[in-house]
Amino acid sequence: MKVAIVFSFLLLPAVVLAQTKPGVDVPAMNKSADPCVDFYQYACGNWVASHPLPSDRARFGRFAELQDRNEKAELDILNAAAAPKAGRSETDRKIGDYYASCMDTAAIDKKGIAPVQAELDRIYAMHDAADVVAEVAALHRQGIGVVFRFGARPDAKDSNRTIAELGQGGLSLPDRDYYLKDDAKAVEIRQRYVAHIKNMFVLAGDTAEAAAAKAQMVLDCETAIAKVSMDRVSMRDPNKSYHPMTRQELEAMAPVFPWEDYFKATGAPAFETLNVSQPDFVKQVMEAIPALGMEVGKAYFAFHVLREAAPRLAGPFEKESFDFWQRYLAGAQEPRPREIRCAGATDSALGDLLGQEYDKTAFGPDAKAQITQLVEGLEKTMGQDIQGLPWMSADTKKAALVKLQAITNNVGYPKKWRDYSAVTVTRDDYFGNTERAGDAMYAHRIGEIGKPTDKSEWSMTTPTVNAFYQPTNNSINFPAGILQPPFFDPKRDMAVNYGAIGVVIGHEMTHGFDDQGRKYDGDGNLRDWWTAQDGAEFEKRVACVADEYSNFSPIDGVKLNGRLTLGENTADNGGMRIAYMALEDALKGKGENIDGFTPEQRLFLGFAQVWCENMAPQEARNRAMTDPHSPGRFRVNGTVQNMPEFQKAFACKASQPMVSTNACRVW
Ligand SMILES: [Zn+2]
């Protein structure tokens, strides 16, 4: 039955292609550009020129356009839910009052620093190691990640079981390199950061002199943490972060910290073993921090409380926080409108309540059925792609197909919605609402330690414009938020749908087989299912991709890190190939021209036009250091220049820039 549906879905587009509405966004294109010289410019040039960065954004593209529409839908739901009237449903009361409390800036301003004063007092009153341990646990329970992280994660080698995990954390700037690099820009960022910390302490009631001294202490403390932190590229290797040990082994490794007291104070259920994802970090940080002394620890904890709370506190805190993090560091000129931020806050606190309402208005069963069929069809195509790989042996192909068939497809929304009955929401206490929602989330997460893994949980809410592969579940997940134009429109030309949502689906499937995903098997366990020779062939092929993207420069003087972005780039290339194969399969050589483009040209345009964007230079610099995704321009050009199919579709010549002399292919 399933096969029959997939079959008909894949055939249908070829028959109806000419009758459906066009899908290429022709006005977005710059037809004066040569697609073989700069395909991104050809596909997106007019969009980029006609959409200057809005003043409240550091980055704006097609994802953000759709996110704006989703946010408007969320706002309609929230405004209706917040309107005081008799007989509101429990859901309306909860999401409506949460949103209303966030909008009530008069009440928020009136409270000033009061919501965090008790916490700051406790921090400044610490006088011995027991106080410090209690405070670390108290902050961790509030989601404030000082010194290290502690939580629940599926055991990477036995993913049906959730275990305790301890790992590196404790920094504020986006990466350890911000503390360690010595170029002029890095030095300037640290100077501005220290000034910002000082401003925060002054707002919290310190004298300028005391605030300046504390600001330097915070930087010293975070620099000490940065020095012992694992780099981002190493963190991508799941084997480097898998170190199960008993509690006794942890104590022997880092004896200075009273772990038993800490674990008790976190409220975690009893456990015998845990994964220490970065043992070197834990060992060294426990030597480095106490050596700095109690005053440094107090300043560091206090700043983390202020930093984390600032967007939820009175106007001056919020403004200072925006001025440093968004304006200076990211390049936005003004905050997003308050109502949008409050819709976002409600989404992150009560996402599944809001998501259920969103799905009722924005995502129906028809869309779910169609996308599910498309996903199943593309999985079949990926199976054909794997079988045809010239570099992989039959044994590894067999294992890869087993993994592919085991992928769980989640479309639209999670199978089970989260329950928020433990969260008390009141209309006049925004900060308290955020704390209570956070407490419930923490209790839920930490309570999972020692239990069978709940593989139905999602890490994104349904109105989110994104998708994800979850390696320990071996699942691909497509929130309703992304299953809309420009990604998907059931009524438009299917070649464009294949290029847009089809590539997204193929991208997520390929994540199961990228440099990270390939290390997990079909059950979501870290296990090597590759022959040694195929593993070496794979590494050779991804090295080509890493070198290719390392040569791209998003702004002058900054290059992408091809190893940091390797998984995403591999997934883009794999996704594009699978979508191409699926389209060819559907067309059976019968495609017609629409808007003067062949189906293959429309496929590539559909792919490229999802990535039209503008970005502030500050944001581009930050992302080059921290974002595993390449900027849109390189996602497009980096992918198409590896494909002879693109060269053929646009009749490019061998010497042109979109025709790589060293085309990379993994999948
Ligand atoms: Zn991805």
Boltz pocket constraint, residues with backbone or C-beta under 6 A from the ligand:
constraints:
  - pocket:
      binder: B
      contacts: [[A, 467], [A, 507], [A, 508], [A, 511], [A, 567], [A, 568], [A, 571]]
      max_distance: 6.0
